[in-house]
Amino acid sequence: MSLEAASLVVLATVACILAARLTYSSICAFSVRTPNDVFPFLLKVDMEALNGTFHPEVEEHFRASLSAEDFRKIQWKRIHLAIHYCNMLSNNARVFLGWTKYERGENWKALDPDLQGMVLSLRGACAQCRLASFAIRLRLRWWLVRMTLLPFAEPPTFRTLLRFGSADLISFYQNATALADAFSRVYGESYHQKLVQAL
């Protein structure tokens, strides 16, 4: 099989997988996400653990105190943990986006301009968070492939993720949760407390 034919097969396979995923997503998408559909679908994120996972100083401690082989094993697990946290942040941002869509479709005229601005800001922060999460997950997954294919090479460092927006990802998420927290007060203190507990 020639290189061109192999490339076409790979591209066709990827296109089929993406088409199947998009079809599934459109057929089985979540219905309208009302305010009561927000907190049951949120994943609780330990912000201290999240920051520790991405912070380069933690990595430097492991690098200095462990053998090269042990550090490689720890780094492999940290990369998986970072992907896990990216998935969690992306999930919560998607839930908030569904909420903003509901507010814009159902309650928009009932909201005063300040609350409308808050909803728009929440939507923007969630979109930024999801985009940053996607980009960082791609990078992390590439690291896993690289570590598998090049076991003799130095493990990748989380310090380079700072250039790819790992700090921005956390900042976007914190901004989104702060906006969601503030907007949730519109639905009363009981609702606000449920949201805070879910986060």
BALOBA-1460 file (C-alpha; in Angstrom, 3 decimals):
// residues 199
<rec num="1" residu="m" x="0.000" y="0.000" z="0.000"/>
<rec num="2" residu="s" x="1.405" y="3.375" z="-0.983"/>
<rec num="3" residu="l" x="1.823" y="6.268" z="1.403"/>
<rec num="4" residu="e" x="-0.937" y="8.231" z="-0.345"/>
<rec num="5" residu="a" x="-3.398" y="5.338" z="-0.049"/>
<rec num="6" residu="a" x="-2.525" y="4.822" z="3.627"/>
<rec num="7" residu="s" x="-2.990" y="8.539" z="4.278"/>
<rec num="8" residu="l" x="-6.400" y="8.456" z="2.594"/>
<rec num="9" residu="v" x="-7.460" y="5.462" z="4.684"/>
<rec num="10" residu="v" x="-6.387" y="7.219" z="7.894"/>
<rec num="11" residu="l" x="-8.165" y="10.449" z="6.927"/>
<rec num="12" residu="a" x="-11.322" y="8.573" z="5.927"/>
<rec num="13" residu="t" x="-11.299" y="6.658" z="9.223"/>
<rec num="14" residu="v" x="-10.866" y="9.847" z="11.241"/>
<rec num="15" residu="a" x="-13.645" y="11.538" z="9.226"/>
<rec num="16" residu="c" x="-15.990" y="8.579" z="9.850"/>
<rec num="17" residu="i" x="-15.244" y="8.610" z="13.581"/>
<rec num="18" residu="l" x="-15.873" y="12.372" z="13.781"/>
<rec num="19" residu="a" x="-19.090" y="12.058" z="11.745"/>
<rec num="20" residu="a" x="-20.316" y="9.225" z="13.990"/>
<rec num="21" residu="r" x="-19.513" y="11.248" z="17.112"/>
<rec num="22" residu="l" x="-21.270" y="14.361" z="15.786"/>
<rec num="23" residu="t" x="-24.302" y="12.289" z="14.778"/>
<rec num="24" residu="y" x="-24.459" y="10.669" z="18.189"/>
<rec num="25" residu="s" x="-24.066" y="14.045" z="19.904"/>
<rec num="26" residu="s" x="-26.872" y="15.623" z="17.896"/>
<rec num="27" residu="i" x="-29.256" y="12.672" z="18.327"/>
<rec num="28" residu="c" x="-28.558" y="12.058" z="22.015"/>
<rec num="29" residu="a" x="-27.791" y="15.610" z="23.134"/>
<rec num="30" residu="f" x="-29.042" y="16.794" z="26.496"/>
<rec num="31" residu="s" x="-32.436" y="18.467" z="26.286"/>
<rec num="32" residu="v" x="-32.852" y="22.038" z="27.488"/>
<rec num="33" residu="r" x="-30.741" y="22.482" z="30.636"/>
<rec num="34" residu="t" x="-32.981" y="24.240" z="33.128"/>
<rec num="35" residu="p" x="-31.487" y="25.703" z="36.332"/>
<rec num="36" residu="n" x="-32.451" y="22.510" z="38.191"/>
<rec num="37" residu="d" x="-30.386" y="20.508" z="35.670"/>
<rec num="38" residu="v" x="-27.180" y="22.355" z="36.545"/>
<rec num="39" residu="f" x="-25.873" y="21.205" z="39.930"/>
<rec num="40" residu="p" x="-26.729" y="17.471" z="39.521"/>
<rec num="41" residu="f" x="-24.377" y="17.323" z="36.512"/>
<rec num="42" residu="l" x="-21.469" y="19.291" z="37.957"/>
<rec num="43" residu="l" x="-18.306" y="17.483" z="39.018"/>
<rec num="44" residu="k" x="-16.689" y="18.575" z="42.282"/>
<rec num="45" residu="v" x="-13.194" y="19.903" z="41.571"/>
<rec num="46" residu="d" x="-10.534" y="20.123" z="44.290"/>
<rec num="47" residu="m" x="-8.872" y="23.377" z="43.237"/>
<rec num="48" residu="e" x="-5.807" y="22.797" z="45.433"/>
<rec num="49" residu="a" x="-5.189" y="19.399" z="43.821"/>
<rec num="50" residu="l" x="-5.842" y="20.883" z="40.373"/>
<rec num="51" residu="n" x="-3.252" y="23.609" z="40.919"/>
<rec num="52" residu="g" x="-0.780" y="21.068" z="42.321"/>
<rec num="53" residu="t" x="-1.207" y="18.854" z="39.269"/>
<rec num="54" residu="f" x="-0.273" y="21.613" z="36.834"/>
<rec num="55" residu="h" x="2.242" y="23.520" z="38.957"/>
<rec num="56" residu="p" x="5.866" y="23.107" z="37.792"/>
<rec num="57" residu="e" x="7.280" y="23.326" z="41.336"/>
<rec num="58" residu="v" x="5.634" y="20.028" z="42.269"/>
<rec num="59" residu="e" x="7.301" y="18.456" z="39.258"/>
<rec num="60" residu="e" x="10.689" y="19.896" z="40.220"/>
<rec num="61" residu="h" x="10.332" y="18.343" z="43.691"/>
<rec num="62" residu="f" x="9.665" y="14.903" z="42.146"/>
<rec num="63" residu="r" x="12.479" y="15.320" z="39.640"/>
<rec num="64" residu="a" x="14.987" y="16.181" z="42.380"/>
<rec num="65" residu="s" x="13.928" y="13.499" z="44.870"/>
<rec num="66" residu="l" x="13.231" y="10.477" z="42.610"/>
<rec num="67" residu="s" x="15.302" y="8.330" z="40.325"/>
<rec num="68" residu="a" x="14.866" y="8.900" z="36.577"/>
<rec num="69" residu="e" x="12.745" y="5.737" z="36.262"/>
<rec num="70" residu="d" x="10.518" y="6.603" z="39.225"/>
<rec num="71" residu="f" x="10.133" y="10.172" z="38.009"/>
<rec num="72" residu="r" x="9.041" y="8.880" z="34.609"/>
<rec num="73" residu="k" x="6.351" y="6.718" z="36.260"/>
<rec num="74" residu="i" x="5.129" y="9.623" z="38.391"/>
<rec num="75" residu="q" x="5.099" y="11.963" z="35.400"/>
<rec num="76" residu="w" x="3.048" y="9.424" z="33.408"/>
<rec num="77" residu="k" x="0.451" y="9.385" z="36.197"/>
<rec num="78" residu="r" x="0.491" y="13.173" z="36.544"/>
<rec num="79" residu="i" x="-0.230" y="13.532" z="32.820"/>
<rec num="80" residu="h" x="-3.211" y="11.186" z="33.159"/>
<rec num="81" residu="l" x="-4.395" y="13.146" z="36.196"/>
<rec num="82" residu="a" x="-4.069" y="16.427" z="34.286"/>
<rec num="83" residu="i" x="-6.190" y="14.980" z="31.439"/>
<rec num="84" residu="h" x="-8.755" y="13.893" z="34.034"/>
<rec num="85" residu="y" x="-8.919" y="17.426" z="35.467"/>
<rec num="86" residu="c" x="-9.212" y="18.928" z="31.972"/>
<rec num="87" residu="n" x="-12.196" y="16.639" z="31.352"/>
<rec num="88" residu="m" x="-13.798" y="17.724" z="34.633"/>
<rec num="89" residu="l" x="-13.353" y="21.434" z="33.921"/>
<rec num="90" residu="s" x="-14.673" y="20.980" z="30.397"/>
<rec num="91" residu="n" x="-17.709" y="19.083" z="31.691"/>
<rec num="92" residu="n" x="-18.593" y="21.806" z="34.189"/>
<rec num="93" residu="a" x="-18.097" y="24.531" z="31.580"/>
<rec num="94" residu="r" x="-20.414" y="22.612" z="29.207"/>
<rec num="95" residu="v" x="-23.079" y="22.405" z="31.935"/>
<rec num="96" residu="f" x="-22.825" y="26.157" z="32.557"/>
<rec num="97" residu="l" x="-23.035" y="26.813" z="28.809"/>
<rec num="98" residu="g" x="-26.278" y="24.847" z="28.673"/>
<rec num="99" residu="w" x="-27.575" y="26.967" z="31.527"/>
<rec num="100" residu="t" x="-26.689" y="30.213" z="29.712"/>
<rec num="101" residu="k" x="-28.456" y="28.917" z="26.613"/>
<rec num="102" residu="y" x="-31.598" y="28.309" z="28.673"/>
<rec num="103" residu="e" x="-31.427" y="31.774" z="30.236"/>
<rec num="104" residu="r" x="-31.011" y="33.435" z="26.854"/>
<rec num="105" residu="g" x="-33.878" y="31.460" z="25.365"/>
<rec num="106" residu="e" x="-36.392" y="31.450" z="28.218"/>
<rec num="107" residu="n" x="-35.675" y="34.254" z="30.683"/>
<rec num="108" residu="w" x="-33.767" y="36.864" z="28.703"/>
<rec num="109" residu="k" x="-36.418" y="39.583" z="28.736"/>
<rec num="110" residu="a" x="-37.073" y="39.089" z="32.451"/>
<rec num="111" residu="l" x="-33.413" y="39.713" z="33.345"/>
<rec num="112" residu="d" x="-32.147" y="43.219" z="33.974"/>
<rec num="113" residu="p" x="-29.157" y="44.429" z="31.907"/>
<rec num="114" residu="d" x="-26.643" y="43.623" z="34.672"/>
<rec num="115" residu="l" x="-27.824" y="40.008" z="34.864"/>
<rec num="116" residu="q" x="-27.844" y="39.761" z="31.073"/>
<rec num="117" residu="g" x="-24.233" y="40.928" z="31.089"/>
<rec num="118" residu="m" x="-23.409" y="38.327" z="33.732"/>
<rec num="119" residu="v" x="-24.939" y="35.558" z="31.606"/>
<rec num="120" residu="l" x="-22.957" y="36.709" z="28.557"/>
<rec num="121" residu="s" x="-19.755" y="36.870" z="30.612"/>
<rec num="122" residu="l" x="-20.415" y="33.371" z="31.954"/>
<rec num="123" residu="r" x="-20.922" y="32.082" z="28.428"/>
<rec num="124" residu="g" x="-17.644" y="33.663" z="27.293"/>
<rec num="125" residu="a" x="-15.666" y="32.291" z="30.257"/>
<rec num="126" residu="c" x="-17.076" y="28.794" z="29.659"/>
<rec num="127" residu="a" x="-16.211" y="28.901" z="25.961"/>
<rec num="128" residu="q" x="-12.651" y="29.989" z="26.816"/>
<rec num="129" residu="c" x="-12.365" y="27.232" z="29.409"/>
<rec num="130" residu="r" x="-13.544" y="24.538" z="27.002"/>
<rec num="131" residu="l" x="-11.195" y="25.723" z="24.254"/>
<rec num="132" residu="a" x="-8.199" y="25.872" z="26.603"/>
<rec num="133" residu="s" x="-9.078" y="22.453" z="28.010"/>
<rec num="134" residu="f" x="-9.232" y="20.958" z="24.512"/>
<rec num="135" residu="a" x="-5.850" y="22.422" z="23.521"/>
<rec num="136" residu="i" x="-4.147" y="21.261" z="26.718"/>
<rec num="137" residu="r" x="-5.657" y="17.752" z="26.485"/>
<rec num="138" residu="l" x="-4.285" y="17.440" z="22.955"/>
<rec num="139" residu="r" x="-0.838" y="18.390" z="24.211"/>
<rec num="140" residu="l" x="-1.026" y="15.984" z="27.165"/>
<rec num="141" residu="r" x="-2.160" y="13.095" z="24.981"/>
<rec num="142" residu="w" x="0.690" y="13.816" z="22.592"/>
<rec num="143" residu="w" x="3.039" y="13.598" z="25.580"/>
<rec num="144" residu="l" x="1.728" y="10.118" z="26.390"/>
<rec num="145" residu="v" x="2.305" y="9.011" z="22.794"/>
<rec num="146" residu="r" x="5.781" y="10.546" z="22.813"/>
<rec num="147" residu="m" x="6.701" y="8.883" z="26.095"/>
<rec num="148" residu="t" x="5.540" y="5.534" z="24.704"/>
<rec num="149" residu="l" x="7.408" y="5.895" z="21.416"/>
<rec num="150" residu="l" x="10.555" y="7.417" z="22.949"/>
<rec num="151" residu="p" x="11.019" y="5.708" z="26.322"/>
<rec num="152" residu="f" x="14.675" y="6.766" z="26.451"/>
<rec num="153" residu="a" x="13.895" y="10.504" z="26.062"/>
<rec num="154" residu="e" x="13.473" y="12.923" z="28.951"/>
<rec num="155" residu="p" x="9.827" y="13.045" z="30.103"/>
<rec num="156" residu="p" x="7.983" y="16.231" z="29.089"/>
<rec num="157" residu="t" x="7.744" y="19.007" z="31.639"/>
<rec num="158" residu="f" x="4.617" y="20.758" z="32.860"/>
<rec num="159" residu="r" x="6.557" y="24.017" z="32.752"/>
<rec num="160" residu="t" x="6.042" y="24.095" z="28.964"/>
<rec num="161" residu="l" x="2.269" y="23.870" z="29.517"/>
<rec num="162" residu="l" x="2.375" y="27.388" z="30.937"/>
<rec num="163" residu="r" x="3.085" y="28.599" z="27.385"/>
<rec num="164" residu="f" x="0.085" y="26.604" z="26.144"/>
<rec num="165" residu="g" x="-2.306" y="28.133" z="28.658"/>
<rec num="166" residu="s" x="-2.534" y="25.812" z="31.666"/>
<rec num="167" residu="a" x="-2.657" y="28.829" z="33.997"/>
<rec num="168" residu="d" x="-5.227" y="30.448" z="31.707"/>
<rec num="169" residu="l" x="-7.363" y="27.295" z="31.810"/>
<rec num="170" residu="i" x="-7.535" y="27.436" z="35.599"/>
<rec num="171" residu="s" x="-8.191" y="31.197" z="35.504"/>
<rec num="172" residu="f" x="-11.016" y="30.783" z="32.959"/>
<rec num="173" residu="y" x="-12.580" y="28.063" z="35.094"/>
<rec num="174" residu="q" x="-12.347" y="30.119" z="38.280"/>
<rec num="175" residu="n" x="-13.922" y="33.067" z="36.450"/>
<rec num="176" residu="a" x="-16.751" y="30.838" z="35.180"/>
<rec num="177" residu="t" x="-17.463" y="29.396" z="38.623"/>
<rec num="178" residu="a" x="-17.416" y="32.866" z="40.216"/>
<rec num="179" residu="l" x="-19.927" y="34.121" z="37.620"/>
<rec num="180" residu="a" x="-22.125" y="31.032" z="38.041"/>
<rec num="181" residu="d" x="-21.965" y="31.473" z="41.807"/>
<rec num="182" residu="a" x="-23.053" y="35.121" z="41.517"/>
<rec num="183" residu="f" x="-25.813" y="34.401" z="38.986"/>
<rec num="184" residu="s" x="-27.171" y="31.468" z="41.017"/>
<rec num="185" residu="r" x="-28.290" y="33.928" z="43.703"/>
<rec num="186" residu="v" x="-31.078" y="34.985" z="41.332"/>
<rec num="187" residu="y" x="-32.738" y="31.646" z="42.148"/>
<rec num="188" residu="g" x="-32.508" y="32.109" z="45.915"/>
<rec num="189" residu="e" x="-30.131" y="31.149" z="48.695"/>
<rec num="190" residu="s" x="-31.161" y="27.478" z="48.724"/>
<rec num="191" residu="y" x="-30.294" y="27.104" z="45.043"/>
<rec num="192" residu="h" x="-27.063" y="29.025" z="45.542"/>
<rec num="193" residu="q" x="-25.993" y="26.678" z="48.368"/>
<rec num="194" residu="k" x="-26.694" y="23.594" z="46.240"/>
<rec num="195" residu="l" x="-24.550" y="25.002" z="43.451"/>
<rec num="196" residu="v" x="-21.708" y="25.872" z="45.830"/>
<rec num="197" residu="q" x="-21.786" y="22.355" z="47.301"/>
<rec num="198" residu="a" x="-21.689" y="20.823" z="43.799"/>
<rec num="199" residu="l" x="-18.582" y="22.819" z="42.903"/>
